[in-house]
Amino acid sequence: MSNTEDLHCKWRLTSQYIEREGLPAVPISGEIHYSRLPRSRWEERLRLMKAGGITVIACYVFWIHHEPTEGKARFDGNLDVAAFVRLCRTVGLEVVLRIGPWAHGEVRNGGFPDWVQSADVAHRTNDPGYLAMVQRWFNRLGAELRGLTGPDSNVIGIQIENELYDQPDHILELKGLARAAGLSAPIWTATAWGGADIPEDDVLPVFGGYGDGFWVDAETPWDPTFRQHYFFSHQWDDAGIGADLREHLSGSEAAPPRSPSALYPPATCELTGGMATAYQRRPWPKGKDVAAVANNKIGSGSAWQGYYMFAGGTNPPGSLQESQATGYPNDLPVFDYDFHAPIGSSGRLAGSFAELRKQHAFLAAFGQRLAPMPSTLPDQMPKGIEDTETLRWSLRSDGDTGFVFITWHQPHIPLPDHPHAQFHLAFAEETVTFPREPVTIPAGTIARWPVNLDLGTVRLQWATASALTLLETDTHPVLVLAAEAGIEPQLCVPEGITLNGPARALGGNVFAVNTTEPVTLTLESPQGSASVVILPDSLAEMAWVLDAPDGLELVLSADPVWVAADGRLAGRSKESPWVQRYSTASGRFENVSTELSGPPRRRQSLAADRLRAASTVPSSFGSLAGRAAAPTTETMNSLAEVHKIHFPATALIGEEPTEVEINWAGDVARLIVDGHVVADRFWDGSPWVLEAHDAGLRGANDVRLQILPLAKAAIVGLPQEAQRRRDTVAGDLAGLDSLELFAWTTWNEDRS
């Protein structure tokens, strides 16, 4: 694999790290499902993912989406997987195809078409009848992708099956069928969590890590399988993922946790990008909840950062979601697959996007150095998942240089500020103690502090600010650091190095910097120099490190920005865009001139008339395996309150991305356009944001919103904020708080 067969001109595996073009690298993959997005949205989503630091696109190929009727596979419209792979290449992104044939992804039958699910075969085994169906499907997929996989393609990985625990021979058989169908990749993978037995000579084991999940019981406290991911650890297995399905589908109970393979570096494919919302349990991970798990995995030695999901979507019509009607324990929304992802289904960015973007810029700049560095855990480790006193940190180092990773954040049970933090690091030739005086680590800190960092001919001994990126000039490197909220940046330089700039000396070659504004410092030695730019934490949240044609660019923007096909900056803004680019020539941020697609438009409230009040709802609509069942269409039509939304006829003139934001409370809501249900949502307290064009609102004559009340006694698990609102109401909860329409203004950089 990659070394002896399916050779590739760029990608290669080692037992310690992954190589790209002969150099160590840390790939960053983000999941997006082409079949859950309008084709017209593909390019912007991909460019936005790349702007967020994603280097590899991962996507399930859902058999049920392509071939609902036997022998009539479709690859048109947003099912054109070949066009999607080509577009990824155009944008500059690699691809991992997760071809199943069983995929899950909260899709009906795990992705099997109904005719496959009902076939009299032993599914997910080497039953000849089952393999014959898979072979026909793989051959059809291989024909569609002919010429798009191979030694110089951007398809660098193929995942076989998903969450299969005890059939390594079947995984081998599926790999053989895929290769015979013309599919190839330098890296073949299989999910390894739950103690899975997989054929390691032929597939790279990949792992996951979710900080919360819908699959545990509604009233379960924060489960240890989730909590473990808020600690640094060299245990990569996770017994929790998919645990709700093991007793319902083929595959054994989870075996004891797997140890990391000696053949491969630790790699992930499903770090939490958010979380799906099931009817019976509705987590809502926030930005730092997502970023903390990711930072821990990097600090623990991750060689591949893979997120599920990174861009949410919408299920095709036809009740293709996971549901109790097909024997699954959980009901999922018919349409909604926003996943609270960094990029939501409407295209709106969640708080996790900016948090992860900083980590990804770090990996892009320092991944070549970091990848060969093993992870070392401190002598004093937390005593268990209840420990809220012992600082959580790790070191990745080659024995001379390294990075200290700090994660002092977790959801549900807040951490206190951690006082008196100071690190004593035993390197091969010296012991580094920093900072000079102990500091307090505020709750919410997620950091990557450099130690003995070489910047060309100059060394930075340590800094109490996170390494963000490294820019190059013709004469010297420019290190960009991001200050941590509540921690004054300090830098230490070795003897013989002169630090120039607005910093105050603390003694012992240690300097402190006030970062209310960006600060540029110069480090000089007889051999050369380097610059250090320190961003205040407020600006670091707006920092984008973009891969432009002339090299990396450091850009500040509160709204989405990316590199367009012509190499210019492009984006969308809420009002007039404010975009700045760092000039290595001047050492300052300079305004970017933009040309707008049209005049900025502000938010506007939408009026709604309540046509019908809600009826009394029961406390339960049934259950399966102890999990509450979602209400049926008939229940929604008979019991939900109904609002008629007055949608301005002029609201969707043009093609500008336009959002409808619905703030509401209750149990289940559905949007009905001209008599057709086009969207639905289970309430968890978050805003419900829809892209108005995609929801079919252009030219709509009748737009209605149904809201089903949430019964006081209903057993559903809600986020704390939503539960607090629920607790303030004596009876059932239902309400429409606001309806707003907002059109983004798109822009391009003006270089005239």
N, C-alpha and C positions, 0 to 999 in steps of 0.2 A: 504494500500500500504506500503510494507516493515515492517509494524508494526502489521497489523491484517490479511493480506493475502499476498501470495507470499513471505513468510518469507525467510530470508536469513541468513546464519551463520555469515556473516561479515558486511553487509551493512544495515543501518537504517537511517531514516529521522527524523529530529527534525525541529521545526519552526525557529531555528537560524542557524543550521549548519548540516552537514552530518557526520555521524559516520561510522568509519571503525574499526571493531573489538573492539567496545566499546569506541573508542577514537575519538575526533573531528579530522576531516581531510578536506583538500581542494583537491578534485579530479581535475586532469588536463587531459582533453580529447582532442585528436587530430583526425581530420577526415582524413581517407584514404579509398580509394575505391578499394577493392580487384579485382573487375571486370574491373578496368581501369589500372591494372598493370599485367605484366607477372608473373606467379606464382613463377618463379625462383627468382624474386626480393622481394617477400614478407618478407622473414626472415631478410634480411639485412635492409630493410626499418623499420621493427618493432623494431629491435635492435637499430637502429639509433634513432628512435623516443623515445625509452626508455632512451637512453643515453642523449637525449635532455630534459628529465624530464617529458615526457608524461607518465601518469599512466593508462589511459583508452583510448582504441581505439574506435572511433566512425565511423560507416560506413553505408551509404545507401545500401539497398538491392533493386537494380533496377529491377523491374518486367520485363521490356522490354529486359534487358540483358539476363534474364534467360528463358523467355518463349515467344520468338518472334512469334512462331507458336502455336496456341491454342492446349493444351493438350500434348505438347512436351517440357516440362520444362527440362532444362539442368543444371547440377551441376558438370560438369567435368572441368578439367583444372583450369583456373583462375576464374571459376564460382563456385568453390567448397567452399561454404560458411562454411560448417561444418569443413573442413580442416583449413580454415582461423581462425575460432574461437579456434580450438584446438591449432594451432600454437601460437596464442596470449597467451593462457594459458601456453604453454611451455616457452615462452619468459618472462612470468611474468606480463602480461598485462590483465586488465579487458576489457570488451567490452560493448558498447551500440549499439544495432542494430536499425537502423532507417528504419522500414519496410514499411512505407507508408500506403497504397499502392500507393498513389500519393506522389512523393518525390521532384520533380523538379530537383535540382542538375544540371541544364543546360542540361538536357536530353530530347530527343524528347517526346512529350506528357506528360512531367513531370514524365516519367517512366512507363506510361501505354503502354502495347503492342498495336500495331495498331489495332488489333482485339478487344481490350477492348475499345480503343478510339472511334472506329466506331460503337460500339454496341448501339442499340436504348434503352438506359437507362439514367436515371438522375445520372450522375457521381458524386461521392463524396457526396452522400446523402444516406438515408436509403431506397432508391428504392430497392424492393426485387430482381429485375433482376441484379442490380449492386452488391448487397450484395452476391448473389449466386456466382458470378464470384470471388469476393474477398475471399469468404469462401473456394472455391476450391484452390485458390492460397495459402492462409494461411495454409490450411491443408497440402499442398505439402511442404511448407517451414517448417512447424512444424515436418513433418516426417523426413525431411532432418536433422533437428537439434535435433532430439529425443535424450534425455540423456545429451544434452549440455546446457540446461537451468534448473534452479531449485535452491534449497536452498544452494548448495555448489558450484555452477558453477561460471565461470568468466564472464558470461553474467549478468551484474548488472543493465542494463537499456534497455528499449524498447521504441522507439519513435513511436507514432501513427500519421499518416498523416503528413502534413507539410503546414504551412501557410494557415490554414483553419480558417476563422474568425468568423463564425456565426452559427456553427452547433455543439454545445456541445453534443447533443444526438447522432450524427453520430460518434463522437469520442468514446463515451461510447460503441456504438454498435461494432465498430472496435476492441476495447479492449476486448470485450466479445468474438468475433470471434477468436482473437489471443490466448486468454487463452484456449478456447475450442479446439484449434488446438495443444495444448500442450506447447505453448510458455509462459514463465513466467519470471519475473524479479522483484527484490525488488523495483525498481524505474521505473515507467511508466511516460513518458514525452509527452508534446505537445508544439509546438512553440506558444509563447504568444505575439509576437510583433504585431504591427498594431492594438492594442486594441482588440485582439482576445478574444472571449467568449469561454472559455474552462471549462470543468467540473472539478473544482479544488479538489473535494473530491477524484478524481480518477487518476489525472495526475498532475505531477509537471510542472508548467509553466517555460519554458526556453526561454532565450532572446538572442539577438545578438547585434553586434556593429561593423559596418564597417566604416573605415575612408575615404573611397572613394568607388565608385561603377560604374558599367557599365550601370546601368538601368536608370539613368537620361539622359536628352537630351544632345547631343554632345556638344553644346555650352553653357550649363549651368555652371555658376561659381560654386565654391566649395559649395555644398549644405549644409544648416544648419543641415539636418539629419545626415550628415557625421561629420560636425564640432563639434557637441555636444559631441562626444566621446573623444575629446581632453580636456575635463573638468571633474573634479570630480563631481559626482552627485548621488543623491539617486533615480533618475528617470531611470528605467530600460527598458522602452518601446522604440521602435524605429519605427516610422511611415514610414520610408523610405524603409526598406527591403521588396522586392517583390512588391513595389508599382506599378511597370510597368505592372504587370500581373493582377491586381485586376479587371480592366475593361474588360479583355479578358477571364478570367476563372471564374468558379463558385466561390461564396464567395462574401461577401459584401465589400463595401468600408470600410476602416479602421475606427474604432470607436475612441473616444477620448482615449488618452494614458492611459494604465492600471497603477494602483498603485501596488506596490509590495504586494504580497499576505501575509496575516497574518498567513497562514498555513505553509508557506515554506520559506526557505532562498532564497535570489536571486541567480539564477543559469543561466549560459550561455551555449549555444551549438554552437553559430556561432559568436565568436569574429574573427575579420579579421586576417586570416593567410596570406592573400595576396588579390588577386582579379582576377576574370576571365576577359578575354579580349573579348569584343563584337566588332563587326565590327564598329558600329557607335561611340563607346566610349571605350578608351583603357587605363585605369589607370595602373600605375606601382608603388605600394606602396613599399617604401624602408624599411630597417630594423628598424630604429627608429620610423617610421610611425606606424608599426605594434606593436612594443613594448610599445609605448606610450599609445595606447588604452588599451592594456592588463594591464599595471601598474595602469591606472586609474580605471579599474574595480576592481582590488584587493583592492586598497585604498578606493573604494566606498562601499566595503562590500561583494564582490563576494564570494559565498560559493562553486562555481564550475566554473573553468575556462575551457571553451570549444572553440576550434578553428576550423574554416572552411576556407580553407583546411589547413592541416599541411603537407601533402605529396601529390604532384600533380600526375597526371597520363595522360593517353592517351585513348581517346574514342575508343571502338571497331569499326571495319569497318562496313559500312552499313548506313552512314548518320544518326547516332543516336543522334546527337547533337540538341540542341534547335535551331530553325530557323524560319524565317518568312514563310517558305513553309508550316509549320504546324500551322500557325496562331499566333505564338509568335511575340512580337514586336521587338525582337533582334535576329540578326544572330550571332552565335558562330562558332568558327572553327570546321571543321569536326572532326579533330583528337585532336588538342591541348587542354589539360586541365592542363597545368603546374600550372596555378593559381598564379604564382609568390609566391608559397608557400615556407615556410621555407626549405622544402626538395622538390626540383623541380622534374619534371617528369623524368629527367635523373638520379636523385640521387644526383645532385649537391646541396650544401647547399647555401641558400640565406643569406644575412646579418641579416635577422630577426632571424635566428636559434640561433646564439650566444647571441643575445639580449634577446630572450625569455628564453634561457637556464639558464641565471642568475636568472631570476624571478622564474623559476621552481625549481631550487636548493633551493632558499629561502623558497618556499612553502613546499618543502619536509622536510626541517629542522625545520621550525617554524610554519607549518600549524596547528599542534595540539594546539599551543598557540593562533595562529591568529584566527582560525575559530570561537571561541566564542566571539571574540572582535567586538563590534559594530563599525561602521564607524561614525566619527564626522567630519563635514565640518567646516572650520574656519568662524569666524564672518564676516571677510571681504572677500566676494566672488567676482569673476569677474562679471562685470556689464552685460555681454552678450558675444556672440561669437566673437565680434569685439575687446574685451578687450585684449590688449597685454601687459598690465602693471601690473595687479594684479597677484601675484604669485599663481600658481595652486598647491594646496597641500591638504592633508587630514591626519587624525589621526585615526588609529585603536588601541583601548586601552580597557583594563579591569578596568580602573580607577587607576591602579598602574603602570603597564608597558604598553609598546606599541611600535608602529612603525609609523614614519612620512613618508608619501609617497609624493614624489615630481615628477611632470611631467612638464618639461618646454621645450616642443617640440611640433611642429605641422608642417604638410607639407604645401606647396603652399604659405602660408603667413608666412615667417620666423619670429620667435620671437627674440627680442634683449636680450642681457645679462640682467639679473635681479639683480640690486644692492641692498645692505643693507638688505639681508635676515636674519631674526632671528625669532625664534619661542618661543612663551610664552604659555606653556601647563599647564592647571589647572587640576592637578590630585587630588584624594581624600584627600591626606595628604600633598601635597606640590605643588608648582608651579615651573616647570622646564623651565628655559630660556636657550636657546642654539642656535648657538654656543656662546662662550664667547663674541666675537665681531662679528658684522654682516659681512656676506660674500656675494660675488657676485655669483649668480647661473648662470653659462654659458648656453647659448642656447644649447639645445640637452641633458640636464641633465634629467635622468630618474633614480630615487633613492628610496631607502627604508632604512631610518636611524633609528637605534634602540634607545629606550629611556628606562632607568631603566630595562635593560635586565639582568636577573639572569642567571649566568653561574655556576651552582652548588652552591658552598658556597660563590661565589664572584659575585658582581653586577657591571655592567658597566652602569654608569649613562646616558651617551649618546655618540654618535659618528657621525661625519660628513662623513661617508663612509657607503656604503650599506651592510647590512647583506647578506652574500652569503650562508653559510652553517655552520653546527656545527658538528665537528668530535669528537669522543669519544676515550679516552685512558683508560687504567686500573686505572689511578690515577686522571685525570682531563679532563675537556672538552677543546676543541680547537675551538674558534670562528674564522671564516674566513670572513674578510671584503673585499669589492672591492672598491677601491678608485674611485672617480668621476673625469673625465677629468677636469682639471682647478680648482679643489677644494682641498686644502691641508687637508688631514685627521687630525681631532682633536678628542681626546678622553678625557672624564671626568670620574674620578673615585671618589667614596665617600670617606669621611674621614675614615682612618683606613686601606685603601687599598694601597699597594705599587706597583708602576708600574716600572718594570725593562726592559731595552732594549734600542735600539737606538731611543729615543724620547727626545725632548727638552721641558722643562717645560715652560708653559705660565703663571703660577700662578693660584691659586684657584683650584688645583688638575686637571688642564687642561694641556694636552700634545699634541704637534704637531709632525707629523711623515713625513719624507721625503721618498717618495716611488718610487724612480727610480728602485729599486729592491724589491722583497718581503721582508717584515719585520716581525719578530716574537717578540712579547712582552709577558711578564709574569705579571699577576695580582696576588698579594699574600695578604692573610689575615691570621689572627691566625687560622681560621677554615679550610683553604685550598687555592687552587690556580686554575688559569685558564690561558690558552694561547690565545693570539689574533694574528692571521696572517693577515697582510694587503697586498693585491695584488695591484700593480700599475694598472691603468685602461687598459694599453696595454696588460698586462697578464690576466686580468680579462676577456678579450674578448676570450682568449684561454682556459679558465678554464672549466673543465668538472667535475661534481660531479656524480660519477657512483655508482650504486647500485650493488656492488660485493658480492660474497658469504660470505666474512668475514666482511662485513659492507661497509659504504660509503668510497669511495676513491676520493681524489682530484687530478686531472690529468691535465697537461698542454699539449695541442696539437693544432697546427694551422689547422690541417686536421681532418677528421672524425675519431672518436674512439668510441668503444663500448665494452661491456662485451660479450664474445663469450659463446657458450653453455657449454664449459668446465670450465668457470669461469675466463679464462685468458683475458687480454686485446687483442683487435684486432682492425684493422682499415684499412684505405687506405691513401696513401700519394702521393703527387705530385712528390717528389723525395725520397731521403732516409728519413725515418720517424724521427722526433724529438719529443720524448714523455718523459715527466717527471711526477713522482708521488711524492706527499708530504708524507714524513715519519714523523709520529708523534713521533717516537722514537728519531730521530736526529733533528727534527725541521727544516728540509731542504727539498727542492725538489731534487730528485735523478733520474738519467737517467733510463729509462726502456729499457732493452735489447730486441731487436726484431729480428725475423727471417722473411725474405722477401720471397714472392712467386716467385720472379724472379728479375732480375736486373732492377733498375728504368729506365723508358723511358721518354724522354723529349717530349715536344710539337713538332709537325712538321706541316709545312704549306702544304696544299693541293693545287695542281694546278687545274685550271678550264679554259676551253675554252668557250668563248661565241659563241654559235651556231647560235643564232638569236637575233637581236635587238628587243626591244619592239616597239609596234605600239602605236599610239595616243590613249589614254584612255578617255572615257567620264567623266564628273564631277560627274555623278551619275549612279548607276545601278538599280535604283528604290528605293522604300521606303514603309514602313508600319507604321502607327501611327506616322508619322513624323520622323521615324528612318531610316537611310540609310541602304540599302540592300547590302549584300556582292556580289561580282561577281560570276557568275556561272562557272562551269567547262569549258563550251564552251568558255566563255570570257577569262579564264586563258589560254586555249590552243591556242587561236587565237591572243591575244594581249600581253602576257607576254614575257619578254626576257628569253632566255633559256641558261643555262650554263651546260656544261658537266664536271662533277667532276672526276678527276683522283684519284681513290681510290686504294692505294697500296694493292696488293694481300696478302702481309704479315702483314697487319695492324691488323688483327683480329685473329692472331694465339693465341690459349689459350682462357681463359674465363675472363681475367682481364676486369673490367669495363672500357669502352673506350668511350670517348665523342667526338662528332663532334660539334665544335662551329662555328656557321655561324653568322658573323657580316655583316649586310646588311641594306639597306634602301629602302622604297617603300610602297606598300599598303598591298599586300598579297603575301606570298611565299609558294611554295609546293615542297616537295622532292619526286622525282619519281625514284623508283628502279625497273629496268627491266620491265618498262612499267606500274608499279602499283604505285599510289599515296600512300605513307606510312605516311606522316606527312605534316602539314600545320601550318601557323603562320600568325597572323595579326601584322603588324609592330608597335612597340611602343618605339623603341629605345634600347630595351634590347637585350643582346646576345641571339641567338636561340641555345639552347644546346640539342642535341639528344644523346641517348645511342645507339652506333653504332650497337651492336648486336640486340637490340630490334627493330631497324629500318630495319633489314634484310639486312645489308650491307655485312655480311660475304658471300663471294663467288659471290657477285653481279657482273654482267657483264656490266651493263649500269646504271650509277647514274647521274641523271639530277636535276637541280634546276631551277624552274620557279620563276621569280620575276615580279610582276605586278606593274607598276609605280603608285604612288599616285598622282592623279590629283591635281593641284594647287587649284582648286575650290571645291574639294570634302569636304563635311561637315562631318568630323570625328573629335572626340576629342582626342588629343594626350597629353602625359605628356610634361611638359615644355621643357625638354631637346630635345625631339624629335621634338617638334614644332619649337624650335629655329633652328634646322637643316633644317627643311622644309622651314623656312622663308629665308634661305640663297640661295635658289634655285629659279630662276626666273620662271621656268615652272614646269613641272611634276618632281617628285622625284623618282629615282630608282638607285640602285647601290649595287654592291657586294664588300664589303670592305676587308674581309678576310675569309679564310676557314682554320680551324686548327683542327688537330687530336691530342687527348691526351689520353693516357692510364694510369690509376691509378695503383699504385703498392700496392697490398694488403699485410698485414703482421699480424703476431701473436706474442704475448709476448713469449720471450724465457726464460724459467725458468730453463734451464739445468745448 
